[in-house]
Amino acid sequence: RNDEGMTPLMVAVAHGCIRAAAVLLSCGANPRDRDSAGYNTLQNAVLHAPPDSARELVRLIALSMREVDSPLLLKGPCGGGTPLALAVSRGDESLAACLLELGASAT
């Protein structure tokens, strides 16, 4: 982990490295891990992934978690909100739509 508690998977996501994220997931990286701020990998994708790769990374991570509305999407210790709430608060309609397509609850 780095100084911010980010795993290699989170770092790959933050830098928009889709292939690296896919390889790490296939090798057993846990998308459920949380960083020092309490965010899981999916929340980090919404917050930090570059716009040109964010949607694909969100889809990759969400599918690896098997379901979008898992307990992982509840507020973290930091009170950061679900990935859908984070996408909406950032005004990212594309990511919000992606999360809804993957089954995130709108309520």
C-alpha positions as CSV (number, residue, x, y, z in Angstrom):
1,R,0.0,0.0,0.0
2,N,1.1,3.5,-0.6
3,D,1.1,6.4,2.0
4,E,-2.6,6.9,1.4
5,G,-3.4,3.3,2.0
6,M,-4.2,2.6,-1.6
7,T,-3.6,-0.9,-2.9
8,P,-1.9,-1.5,-6.3
9,L,-5.4,-2.0,-7.8
10,M,-6.5,1.4,-6.5
11,V,-3.4,3.1,-7.9
12,A,-4.0,1.4,-11.3
13,V,-7.6,2.7,-11.2
14,A,-6.5,6.2,-10.2
15,H,-4.2,6.3,-13.2
16,G,-6.7,4.9,-15.6
17,C,-4.7,1.7,-16.3
18,I,-7.5,-0.6,-17.4
19,R,-5.3,-3.5,-18.4
20,A,-3.3,-3.3,-15.2
21,A,-6.5,-3.3,-13.2
22,A,-7.8,-6.3,-15.1
23,V,-4.6,-8.2,-14.5
24,L,-4.6,-7.4,-10.8
25,L,-8.2,-8.5,-10.5
26,S,-7.5,-11.7,-12.3
27,C,-4.6,-12.4,-9.9
28,G,-6.8,-12.0,-6.9
29,A,-6.7,-8.3,-6.0
30,N,-9.5,-7.5,-3.6
31,P,-11.7,-4.6,-4.8
32,R,-13.3,-4.6,-1.4
33,D,-10.2,-3.2,0.3
34,R,-10.4,0.3,1.6
35,D,-7.8,3.1,1.6
36,S,-6.9,5.2,4.6
37,A,-9.9,7.5,3.9
38,G,-12.3,4.6,4.0
39,Y,-13.0,4.4,0.3
40,N,-13.2,1.0,-1.5
41,T,-11.9,0.5,-5.1
42,L,-15.2,1.3,-6.8
43,Q,-15.5,4.5,-4.9
44,N,-11.9,5.4,-5.8
45,A,-12.7,4.7,-9.5
46,V,-15.6,7.2,-9.3
47,L,-13.5,9.8,-7.5
48,H,-10.1,9.4,-9.2
49,A,-10.2,7.6,-12.5
50,P,-9.5,9.8,-15.6
51,P,-12.6,10.6,-17.5
52,D,-11.5,8.6,-20.6
53,S,-11.2,5.4,-18.7
54,A,-13.6,5.9,-15.7
55,R,-16.6,4.2,-17.1
56,E,-14.7,1.1,-18.3
57,L,-12.9,0.8,-14.9
58,V,-16.2,1.2,-12.9
59,R,-17.8,-1.5,-15.0
60,L,-14.7,-3.8,-14.6
61,I,-14.6,-3.3,-10.8
62,A,-18.4,-3.6,-10.3
63,L,-18.6,-6.8,-12.3
64,S,-15.7,-8.2,-10.4
65,M,-17.6,-7.5,-7.2
66,R,-20.5,-9.6,-8.6
67,E,-23.2,-7.0,-7.8
68,V,-23.2,-3.2,-7.6
69,D,-25.6,-3.0,-4.7
70,S,-23.4,-5.0,-2.4
71,P,-22.5,-3.8,1.2
72,L,-19.5,-2.2,-0.4
73,L,-21.6,0.5,-1.8
74,L,-22.7,1.7,1.6
75,K,-21.1,4.7,3.1
76,G,-17.6,4.2,4.1
77,P,-16.1,5.2,7.5
78,C,-15.5,8.6,6.0
79,G,-19.1,9.1,5.2
80,G,-18.3,9.4,1.5
81,G,-21.4,7.9,0.1
82,T,-22.1,5.2,-2.4
83,P,-20.4,5.2,-5.8
84,L,-23.7,6.4,-7.3
85,A,-24.0,9.3,-4.9
86,L,-20.3,10.2,-5.5
87,A,-20.8,10.2,-9.3
88,V,-24.0,12.4,-9.0
89,S,-22.2,14.8,-6.6
90,R,-19.4,15.2,-9.1
91,G,-21.9,15.9,-11.9
92,D,-20.7,12.8,-13.8
93,E,-23.8,11.7,-15.7
94,S,-22.0,9.0,-17.6
95,L,-20.7,7.3,-14.5
96,A,-24.1,7.6,-12.8
97,A,-25.8,6.0,-15.8
98,C,-23.2,3.3,-15.9
99,L,-23.8,2.4,-12.2
100,L,-27.5,2.4,-12.7
101,E,-27.1,0.1,-15.7
102,L,-25.1,-2.2,-13.5
103,G,-27.9,-2.3,-11.0
104,A,-27.2,0.4,-8.5
105,S,-30.2,1.5,-6.5
106,A,-31.5,5.0,-7.3
107,T,-33.0,5.2,-3.8
